[in-house]
Amino acid sequence: MNAWLKQCPTWQFALFWGMALAFGGLLGGIMGAIWKGHVDWGELAGMVAGGAAAGSFVGVASRVNQRN
């Protein structure tokens, strides 16, 4: 998988990591909601949006640092 990620353009690399973190935030939020017995949709949306933004930012920063 590492070889495949190195071949991807920067935008695909950032999209991959952004969606991976968004999915992780969604999964974690759902598990937390099940634990509490109450689903807070705003909290889930915040986790997904924050995970996607942070993952994309870190993906771009990582790719820029790899090429320098």
Contacts in CASP RR format, 6 or more apart in sequence:
PFRMAT RR
TARGET T0000
AUTHOR 0000-0000-0000
METHOD contacts of the structure
MODEL  1
MNAWLKQCPTWQFALFWGMALAFGGLLGGIMGAIWKGHVDWGELAGMVAG
GAAAGSFVGVASRVNQRN
5 13 0 8 1.000
5 16 0 8 1.000
8 16 0 8 1.000
10 60 0 8 1.000
10 63 0 8 1.000
10 64 0 8 1.000
13 59 0 8 1.000
13 60 0 8 1.000
13 62 0 8 1.000
13 63 0 8 1.000
14 55 0 8 1.000
14 56 0 8 1.000
14 57 0 8 1.000
14 59 0 8 1.000
14 60 0 8 1.000
14 63 0 8 1.000
15 56 0 8 1.000
17 55 0 8 1.000
17 56 0 8 1.000
17 58 0 8 1.000
17 59 0 8 1.000
17 62 0 8 1.000
18 51 0 8 1.000
18 52 0 8 1.000
18 53 0 8 1.000
18 54 0 8 1.000
18 55 0 8 1.000
18 56 0 8 1.000
18 59 0 8 1.000
19 52 0 8 1.000
20 55 0 8 1.000
21 50 0 8 1.000
21 51 0 8 1.000
21 52 0 8 1.000
21 54 0 8 1.000
21 55 0 8 1.000
22 48 0 8 1.000
22 49 0 8 1.000
22 50 0 8 1.000
22 51 0 8 1.000
22 52 0 8 1.000
22 55 0 8 1.000
24 51 0 8 1.000
25 47 0 8 1.000
25 48 0 8 1.000
25 51 0 8 1.000
26 44 0 8 1.000
26 47 0 8 1.000
26 48 0 8 1.000
28 47 0 8 1.000
29 43 0 8 1.000
29 44 0 8 1.000
29 47 0 8 1.000
30 39 0 8 1.000
30 44 0 8 1.000
33 39 0 8 1.000
33 40 0 8 1.000
33 43 0 8 1.000
33 44 0 8 1.000
END
